[in-house]
Amino acid sequence: MKSCYSQANIYSLCILYYNMWYIANSYSKG
């Protein structure tokens, strides 16, 4: 995630990607 914070122009995109990743992990764990 550090690479995302260094690029403020895609900060919102990184947040969205992280949220999607988190949700995907939650579902995979049951």
C-alpha positions as CSV (number, residue, x, y, z in Angstrom):
1,M,0.0,0.0,0.0
2,K,3.0,2.3,0.5
3,S,3.4,2.7,-3.3
4,C,-0.2,4.0,-3.4
5,Y,0.4,6.6,-0.7
6,S,3.4,8.0,-2.7
7,Q,1.1,8.8,-5.6
8,A,-1.6,11.1,-4.4
9,N,-3.2,11.3,-7.9
10,I,-4.3,7.6,-7.6
11,Y,-5.0,7.7,-3.8
12,S,-8.7,7.2,-4.2
13,L,-8.1,4.3,-6.7
14,C,-5.8,2.6,-4.2
15,I,-8.5,2.9,-1.5
16,L,-11.1,1.3,-3.8
17,Y,-8.7,-1.5,-4.7
18,Y,-7.8,-2.1,-1.0
19,N,-11.5,-2.3,-0.1
20,M,-12.2,-4.8,-2.9
21,W,-9.2,-6.9,-1.8
22,Y,-10.4,-6.8,1.8
23,I,-14.0,-7.9,0.9
24,A,-12.6,-10.6,-1.4
25,N,-10.5,-12.0,1.5
26,S,-13.5,-11.8,3.8
27,Y,-15.6,-13.9,1.5
28,S,-12.8,-16.4,0.8
29,K,-12.4,-17.0,4.5
30,G,-16.1,-17.8,4.9
